[in-house]
């Protein structure tokens, strides 16, 4: 019985979204954003030599078809990514009306978002008074700090000392449909922070706000660091997803990283967490060796997005991609005949772009299927990813997608 692995390189977009003009960063439309393409250009021009040097080196992902997928998606070749594809490769286009984590993940798992998310567009005084009052009531405080659009790392640097002095939680948002709360693990308390987020979640979900995110940190005297104890309280998907399809068919499912939170822990047999992507990579490589026959492993590697995309750190993003290329090589070396592994992304986050929010882009679909001939699968829908994995695992698919995976039906 075959196994399947779905690996999300969070925010690793490849440009070309046909509706990018409808999505903005600081008032600038996302038209022309291309996360990997622009990183490759910066590397080729010597503008990303911090901690690395020269052209972007992704030999294993490129061998699957990454460079070819970038050209297909955006019409522009990425410097240095020109290998002849040896896998099944293409580009996926999203139909959900967001450029966020839940929209991308739900849709690649077979369920497009059927509603418009609620956002907080005001840069300052972002949240309505009644929502602030609710947060204060649950937290037992007289107020909150922040109440604005902000980078998570910047806002704890700016307000961390005041947070410790007042005991007030730091509440902030972004261009995504999200309400984030940062608090000190020791001075405020991790359990108290999680209880605050959990208590607010029903109200925010009722408003169609996709996630409430707990952002704990530690440190003193203006020097603060976020901890790995982040927790996402996400809305439940409106219909059964790929994880549910596999679980209900009696298959073992493994969720690596924040996948469990994104899908409200529905359809998950085993959860694998870690302090960072390096820990998650160990889980992925181990599961390539040990995952059960017929199982589904669904992984998210978030640090491309959280550490480098939002911070507009081109060199850091390039380093992360090159590191992950080695992870992909070690992982694929352990796959068994008959396995299917798909590398993809949920949205873009072009570190060369204006602002610090996600960018609306197509995403790569790079499939490693030992024994299959290399071929292009063209421009596909996000939902086709779920349908193809269901086809491979021989389980019923319930979404609108169509399988691109060629099976021998004779």
C-alpha positions as CSV (number, residue, x, y, z in Angstrom):
1,X,0.0,0.0,0.0
2,X,1.4,3.4,-1.0
3,X,2.1,6.3,1.3
4,X,1.7,10.1,0.7
5,X,3.5,13.1,2.0
6,X,2.3,16.7,1.5
7,X,5.0,19.2,2.4
8,X,4.1,22.9,2.6
9,X,7.0,25.4,2.2
10,X,5.2,28.2,3.9
11,X,5.0,31.3,1.7
12,X,7.3,29.9,-1.1
13,X,5.3,31.5,-4.0
14,X,6.3,31.7,-7.6
15,X,4.5,34.7,-8.9
16,X,1.9,35.0,-11.6
17,X,-1.4,35.0,-9.7
18,X,-4.0,36.3,-12.2
19,X,-5.8,38.3,-9.5
20,X,-2.8,39.8,-7.7
21,X,-4.0,43.3,-8.6
22,X,-6.8,42.8,-6.0
23,X,-4.4,42.2,-3.1
24,X,-2.2,44.9,-1.6
25,X,0.8,45.6,0.6
26,X,0.8,49.1,2.1
27,X,-1.4,50.3,-0.8
28,X,0.7,48.7,-3.5
29,X,-0.9,45.8,-5.5
30,X,0.8,42.5,-5.5
31,X,1.0,42.4,-9.2
32,X,4.5,41.2,-10.2
33,X,5.3,39.7,-6.8
34,X,7.4,36.5,-7.1
35,X,9.0,35.2,-3.9
36,X,11.4,32.6,-5.3
37,X,12.0,34.4,-8.6
38,X,13.0,37.7,-7.0
39,X,15.2,35.9,-4.4
40,X,17.0,34.1,-7.2
41,X,17.5,37.5,-9.0
42,X,18.9,39.1,-5.9
43,X,21.2,36.2,-5.3
44,X,22.5,36.3,-8.9
45,X,23.1,40.1,-8.6
46,X,25.1,39.6,-5.4
47,X,22.5,41.3,-3.2
48,X,21.9,38.3,-0.9
49,X,25.5,37.3,0.2
50,X,24.9,37.6,4.0
51,X,25.7,34.2,5.4
52,X,25.8,32.7,1.9
53,X,27.2,33.6,-1.5
54,X,26.4,33.7,-5.2
55,X,23.5,32.2,-7.1
56,X,20.6,30.6,-5.4
57,X,21.5,26.9,-5.1
58,X,18.5,24.6,-5.0
59,X,19.6,21.5,-7.0
60,X,17.2,19.0,-5.6
61,X,14.0,21.1,-5.7
62,X,15.0,22.4,-9.1
63,X,15.5,18.9,-10.4
64,X,11.9,18.2,-9.4
65,X,10.9,21.2,-11.6
66,X,11.0,24.3,-9.4
67,X,12.6,26.5,-12.1
68,X,10.3,25.2,-14.8
69,X,7.3,25.9,-12.5
70,X,8.4,29.5,-11.9
71,X,8.6,30.1,-15.6
72,X,5.2,28.5,-16.1
73,X,3.6,30.6,-13.3
74,X,5.1,34.0,-14.0
75,X,6.5,33.9,-17.5
76,X,9.9,34.9,-16.1
77,X,12.9,32.5,-15.7
78,X,14.6,32.4,-12.3
79,X,18.4,32.8,-12.6
80,X,20.2,29.6,-11.8
81,X,17.0,27.5,-11.6
82,X,17.2,25.8,-15.1
83,X,17.5,22.1,-14.5
84,X,15.6,19.6,-16.7
85,X,12.7,18.5,-14.5
86,X,12.8,14.9,-13.3
87,X,9.5,14.9,-11.4
88,X,5.9,15.9,-11.9
89,X,5.8,19.7,-11.9
90,X,3.4,22.5,-12.3
91,X,1.9,25.6,-10.7
92,X,-1.3,25.9,-8.6
93,X,-3.7,28.9,-8.6
94,X,-5.9,29.7,-5.5
95,X,-9.6,30.6,-5.8
96,X,-10.2,31.5,-2.1
97,X,-10.3,35.2,-1.5
98,X,-7.4,35.3,0.9
99,X,-3.6,35.1,0.9
100,X,-3.3,33.5,4.3
101,X,-2.5,30.3,6.0
102,X,-6.0,28.8,6.5
103,X,-7.2,29.7,2.9
104,X,-4.1,28.1,1.3
105,X,-4.0,25.0,3.4
106,X,-7.7,24.3,3.4
107,X,-7.9,24.7,-0.3
108,X,-4.9,22.4,-1.1
109,X,-6.7,19.9,1.3
110,X,-9.7,20.0,-1.0
111,X,-11.9,22.8,0.6
112,X,-11.9,26.3,-0.9
113,X,-13.1,29.0,1.6
114,X,-16.7,29.7,0.8
115,X,-16.8,33.1,2.6
116,X,-14.9,36.4,2.7
117,X,-12.7,36.6,5.8
118,X,-13.2,39.5,8.2
119,X,-10.1,41.8,8.4
120,X,-9.1,44.7,10.6
121,X,-7.9,47.3,8.0
122,X,-7.2,50.3,10.3
123,X,-3.5,50.5,11.0
124,X,-4.0,52.0,14.4
125,X,-6.9,51.4,16.8
126,X,-7.5,48.3,14.7
127,X,-10.0,46.5,16.9
128,X,-13.5,47.6,17.8
129,X,-14.0,48.8,21.4
130,X,-16.3,45.8,22.2
131,X,-13.6,43.4,21.2
132,X,-11.0,45.1,23.2
133,X,-13.4,45.1,26.2
134,X,-13.9,41.4,25.8
135,X,-10.1,40.8,25.7
136,X,-9.7,42.8,28.9
137,X,-12.5,41.0,30.6
138,X,-11.0,37.6,29.9
139,X,-7.4,38.7,30.7
140,X,-8.5,40.6,33.9
141,X,-6.8,43.8,32.8
142,X,-7.8,47.4,32.4
143,X,-6.5,47.6,28.9
144,X,-4.4,46.2,26.1
145,X,-1.3,47.4,24.4
146,X,-0.8,47.7,20.6
147,X,-4.2,47.5,19.0
148,X,-2.6,48.0,15.7
149,X,-1.0,46.4,12.6
150,X,2.5,45.3,13.5
151,X,5.4,42.9,12.9
152,X,5.4,40.4,15.8
153,X,9.0,40.7,16.5
154,X,9.0,44.5,16.3
155,X,6.1,45.0,18.6
156,X,7.5,42.9,21.5
157,X,10.7,45.0,21.2
158,X,8.7,48.2,21.3
159,X,6.1,47.2,24.0
160,X,7.7,44.3,25.9
161,X,8.9,46.5,28.8
162,X,5.5,48.3,29.1
163,X,3.8,44.9,28.9
164,X,5.8,43.7,31.9
165,X,5.2,46.9,33.8
166,X,1.4,47.0,33.2
167,X,0.5,43.4,32.8
168,X,-1.6,44.3,29.7
169,X,-1.5,41.8,26.8
170,X,-0.1,43.1,23.4
171,X,-2.8,42.7,20.8
172,X,-2.1,43.2,17.1
173,X,-3.0,42.2,13.6
174,X,-1.9,42.4,10.0
175,X,-3.3,42.2,6.5
176,X,-4.4,38.7,7.3
177,X,-7.6,37.7,9.0
178,X,-6.0,37.3,12.4
179,X,-6.0,38.5,16.0
180,X,-2.6,38.0,17.6
181,X,-1.7,38.3,21.3
182,X,1.8,38.5,22.6
183,X,2.6,38.0,26.3
184,X,5.6,37.2,28.4
185,X,5.6,33.5,29.4
186,X,6.8,34.3,33.0
187,X,5.4,37.7,33.9
188,X,2.0,37.1,32.2
189,X,2.0,33.4,32.1
190,X,1.8,30.9,29.2
191,X,-1.3,29.2,30.5
192,X,-3.0,32.5,31.0
193,X,-2.1,33.6,27.5
194,X,-3.5,30.4,26.0
195,X,-6.7,30.7,28.0
196,X,-7.1,34.3,26.8
197,X,-6.8,33.3,23.2
198,X,-9.1,30.3,23.6
199,X,-11.6,32.5,25.3
200,X,-11.6,35.1,22.5
201,X,-11.6,32.5,19.7
202,X,-15.4,31.9,19.6
203,X,-16.2,35.6,19.3
204,X,-13.6,36.1,16.6
205,X,-14.5,33.0,14.7
206,X,-18.1,34.2,14.7
207,X,-16.9,37.4,13.0
208,X,-15.1,35.2,10.4
209,X,-11.7,36.0,11.7
210,X,-9.6,33.0,10.7
211,X,-7.2,32.7,13.6
212,X,-6.4,33.8,17.1
213,X,-2.7,33.3,17.6
214,X,-0.9,33.1,21.0
215,X,2.6,34.6,20.7
216,X,4.5,33.9,23.9
217,X,7.9,35.5,24.5
218,X,10.7,35.7,27.1
219,X,13.4,38.1,28.0
220,X,14.0,41.3,30.0
221,X,15.0,44.9,29.7
222,X,14.1,45.4,26.0
223,X,15.7,42.2,24.8
224,X,12.9,39.7,24.0
225,X,12.6,36.5,22.1
226,X,9.5,34.6,20.9
227,X,9.4,31.0,22.2
228,X,8.3,27.9,20.3
229,X,5.1,27.7,22.3
230,X,3.0,29.5,19.7
231,X,-0.6,28.2,19.4
232,X,-3.1,28.9,16.7
233,X,-6.8,28.8,17.5
234,X,-8.1,28.5,14.0
235,X,-11.7,28.2,12.6
236,X,-12.7,24.7,11.6
237,X,-12.8,24.1,7.9
238,X,-16.3,24.2,6.5
239,X,-16.2,20.7,5.1
240,X,-14.1,17.5,5.5
241,X,-10.6,17.9,4.3
242,X,-8.0,15.6,3.0
243,X,-7.0,14.7,6.6
244,X,-10.6,13.7,7.3
245,X,-10.8,11.7,4.1
246,X,-7.8,9.7,5.0
247,X,-8.7,9.3,8.7
248,X,-12.2,8.3,7.9
249,X,-10.9,5.7,5.5
250,X,-8.9,4.1,8.3
251,X,-5.5,5.5,7.4
252,X,-3.0,6.8,9.8
253,X,-2.3,10.6,9.5
254,X,0.7,12.5,10.7
255,X,0.6,16.3,11.2
256,X,4.0,18.0,11.4
257,X,4.3,21.6,12.7
258,X,1.3,23.8,12.8
259,X,-0.9,21.5,10.6
260,X,-2.8,20.3,13.6
261,X,-3.7,23.9,14.6
262,X,-4.6,24.9,11.1
263,X,-7.1,22.0,10.8
264,X,-8.4,22.3,14.4
265,X,-6.8,18.9,15.0
266,X,-9.5,17.2,12.9
267,X,-8.4,14.0,11.1
268,X,-5.0,13.9,12.9
269,X,-3.8,10.6,14.3
270,X,-0.3,11.8,15.4
271,X,1.0,15.3,16.0
272,X,4.7,16.1,15.6
273,X,5.9,19.5,16.9
274,X,9.3,21.1,17.5
275,X,11.1,24.3,18.5
276,X,11.7,25.2,14.9
277,X,11.9,24.0,11.3
278,X,15.1,22.0,12.1
279,X,13.2,19.9,14.5
280,X,10.3,19.5,12.0
281,X,12.8,18.4,9.4
282,X,14.0,15.5,11.7
283,X,10.3,14.5,12.1
284,X,9.8,14.4,8.3
285,X,13.0,12.4,7.6
286,X,12.1,10.0,10.4
287,X,8.6,9.5,9.0
288,X,10.0,8.8,5.5
289,X,11.5,5.8,7.1
290,X,8.8,4.8,9.6
291,X,5.4,6.1,8.4
292,X,2.9,3.3,8.1
293,X,1.8,1.9,4.7
294,X,-1.2,3.7,3.4
295,X,-0.5,6.7,5.7
296,X,-0.7,10.4,5.0
297,X,1.9,12.8,6.3
298,X,1.1,16.6,6.1
299,X,3.9,19.0,7.1
300,X,4.3,22.8,7.3
301,X,7.7,24.5,7.4
302,X,6.8,28.0,8.7
303,X,10.2,29.8,9.1
304,X,10.5,30.9,5.4
305,X,7.4,33.0,6.2
306,X,7.8,33.9,9.9
307,X,11.5,34.6,10.1
308,X,12.3,36.0,6.6
309,X,9.3,36.8,4.4
310,X,7.6,39.2,6.9
311,X,10.9,40.7,7.9
312,X,11.8,41.3,4.2
313,X,15.1,39.4,4.7
314,X,16.2,38.3,1.3
315,X,19.5,36.7,2.3
316,X,17.9,34.9,5.2
317,X,15.1,33.6,3.0
318,X,17.7,32.4,0.5
319,X,19.7,30.6,3.3
320,X,16.5,28.9,4.5
321,X,15.6,27.7,0.9
322,X,19.1,26.3,0.5
323,X,19.0,24.6,3.8
324,X,15.6,23.1,3.0
325,X,16.9,21.8,-0.4
326,X,19.2,19.6,1.6
327,X,16.4,18.4,3.8
328,X,14.4,17.6,0.7
329,X,17.3,15.5,-0.6
330,X,17.7,13.6,2.6
331,X,13.9,13.0,2.8
332,X,13.5,11.9,-0.8
333,X,16.4,9.4,-0.5
334,X,14.3,7.5,2.1
335,X,11.1,7.2,0.1
336,X,9.9,3.8,-0.9
337,X,8.8,2.6,-4.3
338,X,5.1,3.6,-4.7
339,X,5.3,6.6,-2.4
340,X,4.2,10.1,-3.4
341,X,5.7,13.3,-2.0
342,X,4.4,16.7,-3.1
343,X,6.2,19.9,-2.2
344,X,4.1,23.0,-2.5
345,X,3.2,26.3,-0.7
346,X,0.2,28.1,0.7
347,X,0.8,31.7,-0.6
348,X,3.7,34.0,-1.3
349,X,5.7,36.4,0.9
350,X,8.1,38.1,-1.4
351,X,11.0,39.6,0.7
352,X,11.8,42.1,-2.0
353,X,8.2,43.6,-1.9
354,X,6.8,46.6,-0.3
355,X,5.2,46.3,3.2
356,X,5.6,43.2,5.3
357,X,2.5,41.1,4.5
358,X,1.9,38.0,2.4
359,X,1.8,38.4,-1.4
360,X,-0.8,36.9,-3.7
361,X,1.0,34.3,-5.9
362,X,0.7,31.0,-7.6
363,X,2.6,28.2,-5.8
364,X,4.8,25.4,-7.0
365,X,3.6,21.8,-7.2
366,X,6.6,19.5,-7.3
367,X,5.8,15.8,-7.0
368,X,8.3,13.1,-6.3
369,X,6.8,9.7,-7.2
370,X,9.5,7.0,-7.6
371,X,8.8,5.0,-10.7
372,X,6.8,7.7,-12.5
373,X,8.0,9.4,-15.6
374,X,8.8,13.1,-15.4
375,X,6.2,15.4,-16.9
376,X,4.6,18.8,-16.6
377,X,1.1,18.9,-15.1
378,X,0.5,22.5,-16.2
379,X,-1.6,25.1,-14.4
380,X,-3.8,23.4,-11.8
381,X,-6.1,24.3,-9.0
382,X,-5.1,24.1,-5.3
383,X,-7.8,21.5,-4.8
384,X,-6.2,19.2,-7.4
385,X,-3.5,18.5,-4.9
386,X,-5.9,16.9,-2.5
387,X,-7.6,15.0,-5.3
388,X,-4.3,13.6,-6.5
389,X,-3.2,12.5,-3.1
390,X,-6.6,10.8,-2.6
391,X,-6.2,9.1,-5.9
392,X,-2.8,7.9,-5.0
393,X,-3.9,6.6,-1.6
394,X,-7.0,5.0,-3.2
395,X,-9.4,6.8,-0.8
396,X,-12.6,8.7,-1.7
397,X,-12.2,12.3,-2.5
398,X,-14.9,14.8,-1.6
399,X,-13.7,18.1,-3.0
400,X,-13.9,19.8,-6.4
401,X,-10.4,18.9,-7.4
402,X,-9.3,16.6,-10.2
403,X,-6.3,14.2,-9.9
404,X,-3.2,14.9,-12.0
405,X,-1.6,11.7,-10.8
406,X,-1.4,9.2,-13.6
407,X,-2.2,5.7,-12.3
408,X,-2.1,2.4,-14.1
409,X,-5.8,1.5,-14.3
410,X,-5.2,-1.7,-16.3
